[in-house]
Amino acid sequence: MVQIIKQTIQKLSLPEITFADVRITRTDNEGIFFQNGFLRGYSTNLDSIALGIRVLINGCWGFAGTRDLSSSSIDKAIHTAISNAHFGSLFQKTKVEFPPLSPVQAEYEHHPEQDPFKMAKEEKIDYLQRLAEAIKPQEKIVHSIIYAAFMRQEKYYANSEGTYAHYTFYNTLPMMSVLASDGAQVQSRTWPGHMGAGRAGFEIFHKHKFEENTERIIKEATDLLSAPTIEEDKADIIIGSGHLALQLHESVGHATEADRIFGMEISYAGKTFIKPEMIGSFQYASPVVNIFSDSTDPRGMGYHPVDDEGVPGKKVDIIKNGILVNQQTSRQIAPLLGLEPSSNMRASYGDDFPLVRMTNFCLAPGKGTLDELIQDTEHGYLLDFTKTWSIDDNRNNFQFTTEIGYKIENGKIMGIVKEPTYFGITKEFWNSCDRVCGPEEWDYQSTFNCGKGEPGQAMQLSHGVAPARFRNINVRVKI
Amino acid sequence: MENLEYLKSLLDIHPELQYEIIEQYWTTDFLRFYHSQTNYNISKETTTLSATIYKGKKSFNFMLDNATSEKIDNAVHNALTIIDKLPEDPYFVDLENDKTLAKPREVKNNIEAIPLKLKTEILSRIAQAVAPHNFDIFGSFVCNHQKYRLINSNGLDKTSVNSPYYLEVKAVHNKSQVTVIEAFGGEDFQYFQEQNFIEHLLQKIGYCFNDIVDIEPGTYDVILAPRCLGEFAQYLTYGMHARSLDQHSSFFEGKLNQKVFPEWISICDDPDDPEIIHKDYGSNGHIYRYLSLVDNGIFRNFMCDNYYSHKTGLPKNGNTGSCLKIEAGDKTLDEMIGSVKHGLFISSLHYMNFINPKETSITGLTRDGTFLIENGKITKVVNNLRFTEKVARIFEHIQALENRSHPVPFSGNYEIFDIETVKSPHALVRDFNISSSTKTI
């Protein structure tokens, strides 16, 4: 593979090419799916190899991807990428500027505690079957799922500036869910929620204490059937880490992807309410809020030694004491904003075009435990476990429903509410944050499914968060 | 297709096995543009071989990208090593046995028929047409070419080729950011009328120079553009799948052959409509045929594949809702707009998600042009709005449908970029629930 990538980049050393890069991924995927206690699917896609070639010619990008690494296929991809750039430049007003970078060499290998691809398949099945059996339909539970997805990816990157990187990582997505019905309505509970993935192997099931939580989700889903809804118009809410990660993802993470400022994602993912002149002065959040992008932390799924256009991993403050100070950028976009590239260009597979993506996008910890924060709340709700999410084209108006809410009265949990739904405007919401829990509550939450770009790419990324409190939030939505 | 045959030969040695093998070749030419210029051009191709192997009620699936005989040998060896040790799925009965073949049809490769040079020329002309109004164009111009062959141990052997194209243009005002959308897609590029496309875009741009206003949350009479009604229909069909019924999440549970909507609502899955991107085969290779879903307001059929047919007892049809069509009504668009005293015209939707799929409750937003209608005329631009609604209630509240249906292309954007069409008229819906404003365009 090293030889192939080096030979390919060598072939791209042509006078007409201003910049070229090549990435190759070798990926193993495995998925195991139990439904209602029975194995419904066990699937693998092993040793999937993909190669992508990106060239900048006459100020225009051209790209070609293939999963065939024969020499004739690579030559064809080179020719197609060059041709795509030439023809693309026929419809162009402004040439892409791409400031050079010094070359970097990088190697990294991640070792999970329990390599899911080396474990015996029977061991994985036995463990998951026990979980599936524990949550299979019973009493009010009418449907249940156990799901595990394992991914190992080895990535090679080389560019025409001499940068070369090679690294390997494992990501795992564990999930269980139950659906309760009383005949008239249904309510669901999942564990550990939609952001439960992580840079890990099979050990993540034990970290999330699946076995200890089967009874909990069965009870909570059942209890939700007879639970009340929130009646107030506005309330103080504490958002648990499982859901706060998504709030951060949608209303800050995507909003600060700078390709959106320039309309590069209007056709699909959307724009952002952020304008270039806001950087450095815009009061995005209250002063207790600090948010950063950190591709240098190997604990998160957004870690990389260099990004997919040769920028070394970086930790960059995005919001400092509530003020918007930076953006997630690429080498093309950063100079347009007077910024340094933030190491956020990523492609899901070798044959995908790199885009500005979140890496480890984190809310910095504040102080205190979740218990202390609940005790400090006179009246409100603790909301967790995402059920529904939606945010507008400009990342300004969001509405979320969580699976469950825990009612807080005088600093104590006093029952549950079903389908708690809240909505708001991004700036007002983040400025209403008055406390973020401390390092003891801070951890990574991760997803396998952040969609962006066309053709679509599902990115795996992480959010470091601790529970936080938001004051006087709209919590009543008429349906 | 040599790999498929090789894999078949390895599996045929084991008479105790059942199997389904699919080989799929997919290639795309994808031009993405912004600010009236190329953003990037992507060409990609993949060949995938996948197999699901059954031994009794036990099964194992593998997929291989760019398969070789060595990779196939390894995958089969791994599958046969593990399959006896897997738990059973008691609901698996048999593989698909419908051997009906689709009518042969000629499919032109649109990657060759619409080369990149032609795409850039068309886009240049569209960009020039909107530029005098201070608008730039953003969007994508895509051509796919896909080949698919499915065989199984019941003797199915089905091949399908399609080559859809998809042009979506958003015209965005350089100062106000007011946006309008025009899209066209299908299989035969001769249906694409460039001048009509530009005229429709310019007509919509004509609405964009009015004042921009916000509106209060509440219920409004709305005109839904075909793209919106089509998208709501796609969400509605979630509950029309036998799988949803089996999972106790279907709105249509207990409603078969009952009146669910007004009698002027008819929805079908129609692969034979010439303006809809054709589908030869549905789930597991079943022939894809016309299926009535809602007939004059009465819910008629669940979409049901082989597995769920065995499990639920519903008739098997293999439909997936990929060729949805909402029948036209009897009003012109002007008549419908003219009948609205104070309401909204909604061009496009964004980021919808179910709150509770069984109840069809949903939230989402308007996008790409929301307009105020006052006394029967479009008078102002409205900031994008959030709605929180029940999809079933939207269809219950349809007052009138336009007298023609329009094909609207939609992109399925995960894994491979697939293109489908929904055919839908404009609809007048009363009491549509706007729950908040985004305060932005």
Contacts between the chains, C-beta under 8 A, distances in Angstrom:
chain1	res1	chain2	res2	distance
A	38	B	87	6.7
A	38	B	88	7.1
A	38	B	89	4.9
A	38	B	90	6.3
A	38	B	91	7.2
A	39	B	58	7.9
A	39	B	59	7.9
A	39	B	86	5.8
A	39	B	87	4.6
A	39	B	88	7.5
A	39	B	89	6.0
A	40	B	89	5.9
A	41	B	59	7.6
A	41	B	61	6.3
A	42	B	59	7.4
A	42	B	60	5.3
A	42	B	61	6.6
A	42	B	82	7.6
A	42	B	86	6.3
A	43	B	60	7.8
A	43	B	61	3.9
A	43	B	62	6.7
A	43	B	63	6.7
A	44	B	61	7.4
A	44	B	62	4.9
A	44	B	63	7.2
A	44	B	75	7.6
A	44	B	78	7.4
A	45	B	62	7.1
A	45	B	63	4.1
A	45	B	64	7.2
A	45	B	65	7.0
A	46	B	62	7.5
A	46	B	64	7.8
A	46	B	74	8.0
A	46	B	75	7.4
A	47	B	64	8.0
A	47	B	71	6.5
A	48	B	64	7.7
A	48	B	65	4.3
A	48	B	66	8.0
A	49	B	65	7.0
A	49	B	66	6.8
A	50	B	65	7.3
A	60	B	38	5.6
A	60	B	41	8.0
A	61	B	38	7.7
A	61	B	39	7.5
A	61	B	40	4.2
A	61	B	41	7.2
A	62	B	40	7.4
A	62	B	41	5.4
A	63	B	40	5.9
A	63	B	41	6.5
A	63	B	42	4.7
A	63	B	43	7.2
A	64	B	42	7.5
A	64	B	43	4.7
A	64	B	44	7.2
A	65	B	42	7.1
A	65	B	43	7.3
A	65	B	44	4.1
A	65	B	45	7.6
A	66	B	44	7.3
A	66	B	45	5.9
A	66	B	46	7.9
A	67	B	45	7.6
A	67	B	46	4.9
A	67	B	47	7.0
A	67	B	65	4.6
A	67	B	66	4.5
A	68	B	45	7.9
A	68	B	47	7.5
A	68	B	66	5.0
A	69	B	66	7.8
A	77	B	43	8.0
A	80	B	43	4.7
A	81	B	43	7.6
A	83	B	116	7.6
A	84	B	41	3.6
A	84	B	42	7.3
A	84	B	43	6.0
A	84	B	116	6.7
A	85	B	41	7.0
A	87	B	41	6.7
A	87	B	116	4.0
A	87	B	117	5.6
A	87	B	120	6.1
A	88	B	31	7.0
A	88	B	38	3.8
A	88	B	40	7.0
A	88	B	41	4.4
A	88	B	116	7.4
A	88	B	120	7.2
A	89	B	38	6.9
A	90	B	117	6.9
A	90	B	120	4.5
A	90	B	121	7.8
A	90	B	124	7.7
A	91	B	33	6.7
A	91	B	36	7.9
A	91	B	37	5.8
A	91	B	38	5.0
A	91	B	120	4.0
A	91	B	123	5.4
A	91	B	124	5.6
A	91	B	127	7.7
A	92	B	37	4.5
A	92	B	38	5.3
A	93	B	35	7.2
A	93	B	36	6.5
A	93	B	37	4.8
A	94	B	35	7.8
A	94	B	37	6.7
A	121	B	82	4.9
A	121	B	85	7.2
A	122	B	82	7.6
A	122	B	85	5.1
A	125	B	85	7.2
A	125	B	86	6.4
A	125	B	87	7.0
A	129	B	87	5.8
A	142	B	247	8.0
A	142	B	248	4.5
A	143	B	247	4.8
A	143	B	248	5.7
A	143	B	249	7.7
A	179	B	247	7.0
A	179	B	248	6.3
A	179	B	249	7.1
A	181	B	248	5.1
A	185	B	356	7.6
A	185	B	358	7.0
A	185	B	359	7.3
A	186	B	248	5.9
A	186	B	249	6.3
A	186	B	356	7.2
A	186	B	358	5.0
A	262	B	34	7.2
A	262	B	35	7.6
A	263	B	34	4.8
A	263	B	35	6.0
A	263	B	136	7.9
A	263	B	138	5.7
A	263	B	172	7.0
A	264	B	34	5.1
A	264	B	39	5.7
A	266	B	34	6.5
A	266	B	138	4.2
A	266	B	139	7.8
A	266	B	170	5.8
A	266	B	172	6.6
A	266	B	179	7.6
A	267	B	32	6.7
A	267	B	33	8.0
A	267	B	34	7.4
A	267	B	138	5.3
A	267	B	139	4.4
A	267	B	140	5.2
A	267	B	168	6.3
A	267	B	170	6.2
A	268	B	140	7.6
A	268	B	411	8.0
A	268	B	413	6.8
A	270	B	350	7.0
A	270	B	367	7.8
A	271	B	177	7.7
A	273	B	440	5.6
A	351	B	44	5.6
A	351	B	46	7.5
A	353	B	40	5.9
A	353	B	42	5.5
A	387	B	355	7.0
A	388	B	353	4.7
A	388	B	354	6.5
A	388	B	355	4.7
A	388	B	363	6.4
A	389	B	353	5.9
A	390	B	351	4.7
A	390	B	352	6.7
A	390	B	353	5.1
A	390	B	363	4.8
A	390	B	364	5.8
A	390	B	365	6.8
A	390	B	386	7.6
A	391	B	351	6.0
A	391	B	365	7.9
A	392	B	350	6.5
A	392	B	351	7.1
A	392	B	365	4.6
A	392	B	367	7.6
A	392	B	384	5.5
A	392	B	386	7.0
A	392	B	438	4.2
A	392	B	440	7.1
A	393	B	350	5.4
A	393	B	351	8.0
A	393	B	365	6.9
A	393	B	367	5.0
A	393	B	384	6.0
A	393	B	438	7.5
A	393	B	440	7.7
A	394	B	384	7.5
A	394	B	438	6.5
A	394	B	440	4.3
A	394	B	441	7.9
A	396	B	438	5.2
A	396	B	439	6.5
A	396	B	440	5.0
A	397	B	365	7.0
A	397	B	384	7.6
A	397	B	386	5.6
A	397	B	436	6.2
A	397	B	437	7.1
A	397	B	438	3.8
A	397	B	439	7.1
A	397	B	440	7.7
A	399	B	363	5.0
A	399	B	386	6.1
A	399	B	388	7.1
A	399	B	435	7.4
A	399	B	436	7.5
A	401	B	355	5.1
A	401	B	363	7.8
A	419	B	355	6.5
A	419	B	356	6.9
A	421	B	355	7.1
A	423	B	386	7.1
A	423	B	435	7.2
A	423	B	436	5.8
A	425	B	438	7.9
A	425	B	439	6.5
A	451	B	413	6.6
A	451	B	414	6.4
A	454	B	30	6.6
A	454	B	32	5.9
A	454	B	140	5.3
A	454	B	142	7.6
A	454	B	411	7.2
A	454	B	413	6.3
A	454	B	417	6.6
A	455	B	28	6.2
A	455	B	30	5.8
A	455	B	42	6.8
A	455	B	44	6.8
A	455	B	413	7.1
A	455	B	416	7.2
A	455	B	417	3.9
A	456	B	413	3.5
A	456	B	414	5.2
A	456	B	415	7.6
A	456	B	417	6.2
A	458	B	414	6.0
A	458	B	415	7.9
A	474	B	436	7.8
A	477	B	363	7.7
A	477	B	388	5.2
A	477	B	435	5.5
A	478	B	388	7.0
A	478	B	433	6.6
A	478	B	435	6.7
A	479	B	355	7.1
A	479	B	361	5.2
A	479	B	388	5.3
A	479	B	389	7.2
A	479	B	390	6.7
A	479	B	433	7.2
